[in-house]
């Protein structure tokens, strides 16, 4: 038995999200704890899975707040490094009327970029069933080397490797990717054609495709399974919805394993993940407001 179901590595930051106007007409920004890897872990914690995070924040008001937030939601922070000489990464999120978003990162460098391979707690990864990481930890030399070292340790220890979005360099068991990302990466407008192109080049047993208002798909072996979205009039923003979807899918992988999924279980997984993501779109932020399993199941029942 391993101590952790999932350990993730990557960015931990503050998402400043638009929260209306002041009396003087200035934009108000709300400081929400965020970062895709920990959003995923937060959803997994709500599903009852022990999780841990590997990363770095600055020793400033934001970094200390982020550390306490992870501890609040139950994510192990033993390998979260608080660096006195770095500043915590900040992201300002602008949401447009059509629901699309634009991000402005204050990360030059941000503390997450300064994580080194020597600072990675390898025993933490060896004691985990799944190792998860995302795109931002592959964008700069130092943290890229840390990520590569963590991947190597995960492979040596037999952990399943999960990746959110695309910067592929090796075979991965689980890939979560969005509709616009698959089109950008493969040059194919048709999702099926894009997935086929991806699978021809990389050996990925399970690809999870999130399509926003069009729902989601799972491509597993010879199966393609699709689930409808849960659209809500009360949606306020979509930040963290994809992470909620990804964390929910990993919950099902931990529950059923990766080797013997069938159409029924894949459909159940996508339905649960779509519902959880839909709930999060009605809340500000993501990391601190992930839904409980019972809330997601009740929401699904209310729509049947």
N, C-alpha and C positions, 0 to 999 in steps of 0.2 A: 504494500500500500504506500502510495506517495502522499506527502503532506498537502500539496497544493494540486487542485484540478487544473488551474491555468495560471501561468506567469506571463506577464506582458512586459515588453520593453518599448520605450519611446518617449514622446513628448507629454509633458504635464504642464498645463498653462491656464491662463485666465482668458475666457471668452468674454469680451465686452460686447453685449448685445443691445441693440437699439430698444429703448424703453420709453419712447415718447418724447415730449418736449417740456422744457421748463417754463416757468411763468414768463421768462424773457425770450422764449422762442428758441432756446438752444437745445440741441439733441442731448437726451439723457442716456447714458450707457450703464447697464447693470453688469456687475462683475460676477460672472458665473464660472465656477471651477470646471475645467474641461480638458480636452486632449483625447483623441480617439481611443488609444489603448486603455486608458482608465475608464472611459465611458463603457467600453466593452466589459471590463472587469466589474464595474458597478452593477450592470445588468446580471452578470453571472452570480454575483453575491446575492442578489435578490432571489435568484433561483436556487440558492442553498449551496453554492460551490465555493470552497476556500480558494482565494486568489492572492497573488503577490505582484508587486510592480518593481521594475528596475528602471531608474531614471535619475535625473538631476534637476534641482530647482535652485534658485538663488536664495541666499539668506537675507530676504527682504520681506515686506509685509505680505506680498503675494505668495512667495514660496512657502512661508510658514503657514499661511492659510490653507494652501493646497495640501500640505502634509497633514494638517489636522483634519481636513475634509476626508482624505483617504482613510484615516484611522476611524473617523466617524461612520463611514459606510462599510467598514470591515475589511479593507484591502491591506495586506501586509506591506509595511513600509521599511523593512529591515535593509533593503538595498536602494532606498530613495536617498540620494546624497544631497545634502544641503551645503552649497558651495558659497563661502564667504566672499569670494572674488567674482561671482557671476550674478547676472540679473535674470530673473524668471521671465520666460517668454510670455508675451501678451499678443492676443489676436483681437482685432476689432471686426465685428461682423455686421455687414449691412444687408438687410433683407429687402428685396424689391416686391412690388405689388403682385407679381406673378409667382412669388414664393422662392424665386432663385436668390442666391446669396453671393456676396463678394467678401473675401477675407483680406485684411491688411495685417501682416505679421510684424511685430517688433521683436526681431530675432537676429541681431547682427553684431555679435553672436548672442543667442539666448542660452541659458544654462543647459537646456536639453541637448544642444549641439556639442557640449563640452564633455559629455560622458566618454570615458576611455575604456578600451578592452580590459585593462588591468582592474578597473573598478567594478566589473561585472562579477556578481557572486555566482560562481558556477554551480555550487552545491544547491542553490535555490532552484536553478533550472533542472538539475538532475532529479530533484525531488518534486517535479511537476509532470502531470500527464500531457498537458498541451503547452506549447510555447507560442505566443502570439506577438506579432509586430506589424508595423505599418510603414507607409511611404516616407514620412518625415525623418525617420531614423536612418534613412539611406541617402540623405541629401548632402551630408557634409562628412569630411574625412574621418574625424575622430569618432563620432557616434556611428558612422558606417562600419568602422573596424570593430567597435563594440558589438554591433548587431551581428556581424558575420561571426564573431567569436561565440556569441550566444547561440546562434543557429547551429554551429558546429557541435557545441556541447549538447544541445537538444537532440541532434541526430545521434550522437554517441550514446546518449542515455535512453533512446527509444521513444522520446516524446513526439507526439503529433505536432507538426508545424502548421500554424495558421497565419495567413497573410491578408491584410486588408488593403486593397487596391494594388497597383501594379508597378513593379520594378524588378521583373523576374530575372534571376540568374541561375536558378537551379530548380529541380523538381520539388514541388510542394504538395502535400496531401489535400489542403483546403485553401481555396482562394475565394474571397468575397470581393466583388467588383460591381461598380454601378454602370448604368446604361451609357452615360457619356464617356466614362473611362474606357469601356470596351470599344466604343467607336473610335476614340482617339488613339488607342494603342494599336488596334488592328487595321484601322482605315476602312472598316466595313460598317455600313449603315444598318444592315440587317444583323440583329443580335445573334441569331443562330449561326450565321456565316462567321461572325466574329469569334464566337465560342469555338467553332470547329477549327478555325485558323489557330487559335490559342492552344487547343488541345493537340493539334498536329505537331506543334513545336515544343510543348511542355507536357510532361506527364503529371497531370493533376486529376486525381480521382473525383473530387467534388468541387464544382464551381457554383458559387451562389451569386446570382445576378439580381441586384435591387434596381427597380425601374420606377421608383417614386409613385406617382399617381396611377401607374399601370400595374402595380403589384410587384411580384418577384418570381424568379425561376430558380430551379436547382437542376444542374446537369451532373448526373451521376452514372458512370459506366454508360449503358445504352439508354438510360432513362432521361427524359426531359419532363419535369413536373412544374406546373405553374399554379400560383395562388393569387386570388384577387386582393386588391388593397382594401383597407378600411378607411374611407375618406370621411373627414369630419368638418363641419362648418366652424367648429371652435378652434381649428388649427391656428396657431400664432407664429410658429417658426419651425423649420425642419432641422435645425442644428442638433446633431446627436441621434437623429432618427436612424441613419445607416449603422451607427455603432450599436444602437439598441437591437436592430435587426441581426447584426453579426453576433452579438453576445447571446441572443436567443437561440440562434442556430448552433453555436458551440454548446449550449446547454443540452440540445438534443443529441449532439455527437457524443458528449460525455455520458448521456443516458443510454444510448443504443449502440454506440461504437460506430466505426467508419466502414467496417467490412461488409455488413449485411443489411444495408438500408434498402427498403423497398418503396414502391410508389406511395403507399398509404402513409408510411412514416415521414417521407419527404413532404407530402402534402400537409400533414399535421404540423411539421416543423415550420414550413413557410407560413402557414396560417397563423400560428402562434407568434412568429417573428414579425409578420405584418401588423398584427394587432398591437403588440408591444410598442412597435415603432410609431403607430398611429397615436397611441396614448401620449407618448413623449412629445409629439408635435403640438400638444395642447398646453405644454408647460414651458416655462423659461429654463434654459440650461438643460442639462441631461444627467450629469454625474450624480447629483444629489436627489434626483426626482424619478429614478427608474421605478417602474411598477412591480408589484409583487406578482407571483404566479397566479394567485387566486383572482387578482384584479384583472389580469389579462384573460383568464378563462371566463370570468363573468362577463367581460366586454364582448368576447366572441359569442357567448350564448345570447347576449342581448341583440346581436345582429342576425341571428338565425331565425 
